[in-house]
Amino acid sequence: MDFELSDSQKEIRAAVAAACARFGNDYWRSCDERNAYPDEFVKSMSEAGWLAALIPQEYGGAGLTMLEASLILEEINHSGGNAVACHAQMYTMAAILKHGSAEQKRHYLPRIASGELRLQSFGVTEPDAGSETPRIKTFARRDGDSYVINGQKIFTSRYQHSDMLLLLTRTTPFDQVKKKTDGMSLFLVDIKESGSALKAVPIATMVNHGTNQLFIDNLVLPRAALVGEEGKGFSYLLSSLNAERILVASESIGDGRWFVEFATQYANQRRVFDRPIGMNQGVQFPIAKAHVSVRAADLMRFNAAARFDAGVSCGGEANMAKYLASEAAWEAGEAAMTTLGGYGFTKEYHVERKWREARLYRTAPIANNLVLSFVAEHLLGLPRSY
Ligand SMILES: Cc1cc2nc3c(=O)[nH]c(=O)nc-3n(C[C@H](O)[C@H](O)[C@H](O)COP(=O)(O)OP(=O)(O)OC[C@H]3O[C@@H](n4cnc5c(N)ncnc54)[C@H](O)[C@@H]3O)c2cc1C
């Protein structure tokens, strides 16, 4: 088995790294401190076509593979950046490509590919449902040729920086379906056309994520806004999940590499007791262990992406890659924090920001406990625990 990147994949990695180098740690720190959206970065990545990686060429995208798309997000985080600003349209693309109507694809994909339209917002999580998505209560009621939607979402990120929102609702109440994942539907919402029916209230968090509570009050959508068939939205969501797991793993791998490199450089330079602190095994071993973990996660990501691109089942590999990578990035973040001593806490050295950002991926877009439940049940055949 060959784990080496091809020449064209190496070129993609190098080109994205060069594009990201124009921004760098100070740019991202400034966005974080101001809680500002990295507009300039997203604009430049859109213009270069990197955010259209998974849109087929016939719709103006780059038509790249999952492995190549994953390298793009990895390099953004490896550069000191934070791909959350622009990853959503890659995460959700499979649902639209596989299940969107010809008209939806024709109308939206070329404009998303060119950067004219941003599909950066995804409304799934609700306050009372949490990780049990089938318990969502946001409801789309059929009214002639339209749907009228009411409900509430939480943690809807990038709403203010997106033109489109992919919204999961119930179209049959939870207590009236045979299978609890039935009766949910997915809608493509044009935010500008929704007027006062959508109200977003920002949530202050420890990361610069632009996340919101979203109140939906009599939002009227045409039937054309429905993705695929009514009632099958959850299965459409599932078709995006392996892609999402692989892509989020890649961002964590980028974070992990950033921490290991930053900590190594610092440990070589910082002298205490008249020698570099990196000479102490107590300092170098945590960095070395983190490097081992990040490399192992990278191989699992490689395996998951290769299987995804080959069209064979990759649910196990994608989930394990997400788990390993998010834990490895956290381990690397901890090693970097320890290596920098007091300076790890200062904003000037960037580690505290990356540490906060890396922590998120142990919880979102799916909590690692739920990943372990998947592994236990679906890969090992243990009883379902919930
Ligand atoms: C900054 C940020 C941005 C986000 N952006 C978005 C977004 O854009 N769109 C969106 O839809 N969502 C978004 N989310 C939501 C995110 O996906 C959820 O927070 C996450 O899925 C966990 O759901 P919860 O917070 O309701 O936790 P809960 O479901 O309440 O779980 C709390 C804890 O209990 C554990 N737990 C629950 N059930 C079990 C079980 N059966 N077995 C073992 N452990 C269990 C979980 O692992 C977790 O640690 C975002 C979250 C954050 C913090």
The ligand as a Tripos MOL2 file, in Angstrom:
@<TRIPOS>MOLECULE
LIG
   53    58     1     0     0
SMALL
NO_CHARGES

@<TRIPOS>ATOM
      1 C1        -18.5310   26.4140   18.4490 C.3       1 LIG1
      2 C2        -19.5730   25.4390   17.9850 C.ar      1 LIG1
      3 C3        -20.0330   25.4970   16.6740 C.ar      1 LIG1
      4 C4        -21.0320   24.6140   16.2330 C.ar      1 LIG1
      5 N1        -21.5250   24.7600   14.9580 N.ar      1 LIG1
      6 C5        -22.6230   24.0320   14.5910 C.ar      1 LIG1
      7 C6        -23.2710   24.2690   13.3350 C.ar      1 LIG1
      8 O1        -22.8280   25.0990   12.5330 O.2       1 LIG1
      9 N2        -24.4080   23.5690   13.0590 N.ar      1 LIG1
     10 C7        -24.9270   22.6440   13.9070 C.ar      1 LIG1
     11 O2        -25.9620   22.0610   13.6020 O.2       1 LIG1
     12 N3        -24.3340   22.3870   15.1070 N.ar      1 LIG1
     13 C8        -23.2030   23.0550   15.4670 C.ar      1 LIG1
     14 N4        -22.5950   22.8190   16.6950 N.ar      1 LIG1
     15 C9        -23.2190   21.8830   17.6160 C.3       1 LIG1
     16 C10       -22.4010   20.6140   17.8480 C.3       1 LIG1
     17 O3        -22.4780   19.7790   16.7230 O.3       1 LIG1
     18 C11       -22.9330   19.9780   19.1290 C.3       1 LIG1
     19 O4        -22.5590   20.8230   20.2080 O.3       1 LIG1
     20 C12       -22.4360   18.5920   19.3300 C.3       1 LIG1
     21 O5        -22.9520   17.7280   18.3380 O.3       1 LIG1
     22 C13       -22.8290   18.0310   20.7130 C.3       1 LIG1
     23 O6        -24.1960   18.2580   20.9660 O.3       1 LIG1
     24 P1        -24.6370   18.9620   22.3510 P.3       1 LIG1
     25 O7        -23.8080   20.1820   22.5160 O.co2     1 LIG1
     26 O8        -26.1070   19.1380   22.3490 O.co2     1 LIG1
     27 O9        -24.2000   17.9400   23.4630 O.3       1 LIG1
     28 P2        -25.0890   16.8300   24.2080 P.3       1 LIG1
     29 O10       -25.7510   15.9510   23.2030 O.co2     1 LIG1
     30 O11       -25.9330   17.5150   25.2200 O.co2     1 LIG1
     31 O12       -23.9610   15.9720   24.9290 O.3       1 LIG1
     32 C14       -23.2480   16.4760   26.0600 C.3       1 LIG1
     33 C15       -22.1720   15.4680   26.4480 C.3       1 LIG1
     34 O13       -22.7850   14.2170   26.7540 O.3       1 LIG1
     35 C16       -22.2030   13.1840   25.9640 C.3       1 LIG1
     36 N5        -23.2390   12.2240   25.5670 N.ar      1 LIG1
     37 C17       -24.5120   12.4630   25.1590 C.ar      1 LIG1
     38 N6        -25.1420   11.2980   24.8910 N.ar      1 LIG1
     39 C18       -24.2580   10.3110   25.1060 C.ar      1 LIG1
     40 C19       -24.3000    8.8780   24.9980 C.ar      1 LIG1
     41 N7        -25.3920    8.2430   24.5710 N.pl3     1 LIG1
     42 N8        -23.1940    8.1740   25.3090 N.ar      1 LIG1
     43 C20       -22.0700    8.8010   25.7420 C.ar      1 LIG1
     44 N9        -21.9720   10.1460   25.8660 N.ar      1 LIG1
     45 C21       -23.0480   10.8890   25.5640 C.ar      1 LIG1
     46 C22       -21.6260   13.8650   24.7370 C.3       1 LIG1
     47 O14       -20.5280   13.1400   24.2400 O.3       1 LIG1
     48 C23       -21.1980   15.2150   25.3010 C.3       1 LIG1
     49 O15       -19.8760   15.1190   25.7970 O.3       1 LIG1
     50 C24       -21.5500   23.6460   17.1220 C.ar      1 LIG1
     51 C25       -21.0550   23.5740   18.4360 C.ar      1 LIG1
     52 C26       -20.0950   24.4560   18.8730 C.ar      1 LIG1
     53 C27       -19.6150   24.3720   20.3000 C.3       1 LIG1
@<TRIPOS>BOND
     1     1     2 1
     2     2     3 ar
     3     2    52 ar
     4     3     4 ar
     5     4     5 ar
     6     4    50 ar
     7     5     6 ar
     8     6     7 ar
     9     6    13 1
    10     7     8 2
    11     7     9 ar
    12     9    10 ar
    13    10    11 2
    14    10    12 ar
    15    12    13 ar
    16    13    14 ar
    17    14    15 1
    18    14    50 ar
    19    15    16 1
    20    16    17 1
    21    16    18 1
    22    18    19 1
    23    18    20 1
    24    20    21 1
    25    20    22 1
    26    22    23 1
    27    23    24 1
    28    24    25 2
    29    24    26 1
    30    24    27 1
    31    27    28 1
    32    28    29 2
    33    28    30 1
    34    28    31 1
    35    31    32 1
    36    32    33 1
    37    33    34 1
    38    33    48 1
    39    34    35 1
    40    35    36 1
    41    35    46 1
    42    36    37 ar
    43    36    45 ar
    44    37    38 ar
    45    38    39 ar
    46    39    40 ar
    47    39    45 ar
    48    40    41 1
    49    40    42 ar
    50    42    43 ar
    51    43    44 ar
    52    44    45 ar
    53    46    47 1
    54    46    48 1
    55    48    49 1
    56    50    51 ar
    57    51    52 ar
    58    52    53 1
@<TRIPOS>SUBSTRUCTURE
     1 LIG1         1 GROUP 0 **** ****
